[in-house]
């Protein structure tokens, strides 16, 4: 009976994909907690509008 051979992992530890980096750095001071008046979802944003992104794209407002 042969002992099990552990396969070498191909995961890169400690390396982050560039697609996960933010395009524009956002400071926490600009973020505010808002509740959407249409779907009542609570989220953080720095936009002046209070309608969430999903309601805006569905044009439910």
N, C-alpha and C positions, 0 to 999 in steps of 0.2 A: 504494500500500500504506500503510495507516494504522499508525502506531506503537501499540504496546499501551499501554493506559491502566491504570495500577495502581489497583485498587479500594481505598478507604479501609477500614482495618481497624476493626471494631466492638469489638475487645477493649479492655477498660479496664485499662490498665497500672498496677500499684501499688495496686489496690483489691482487697480481700479480701472475699469473701461472708461475711455474718454467720452463715450456717449452718455455717461451718467453725470458728468460735470455740468454745472450750471453755465448757461451762456452768459448771463449777467449776474454778478454777485448781488445778493439782496441782503440789506441790513435788517436786523430784527426790529429796529425802531420804526420802520415804515410799515410793517405788517400790522393788520388789525383784524380782530375777530368779527365776522359779519354773519347774519342769518339771512338767507335768501327769502324774500317775501312770497315767492311762487311755490317752491317745494319745501321750504322751512329747513333746508340743510344748513348746518353751521360749518363755516370754513374760514381760513385765513387768506387775506388778499391785501394788495397794495393799490388796487384799482379804485377809482372814485365811485363806481357803480356798485350797487348792492345785489345785483342779480348774478347767480352762479354761472359758471361756464357751460354746464350742461343745459340749463334753461335758456341761456342766450343762444346756443347753437340750435336748439329745437324751436326757437322763436315762440316760447310759451308766454312771454311777457307782454 
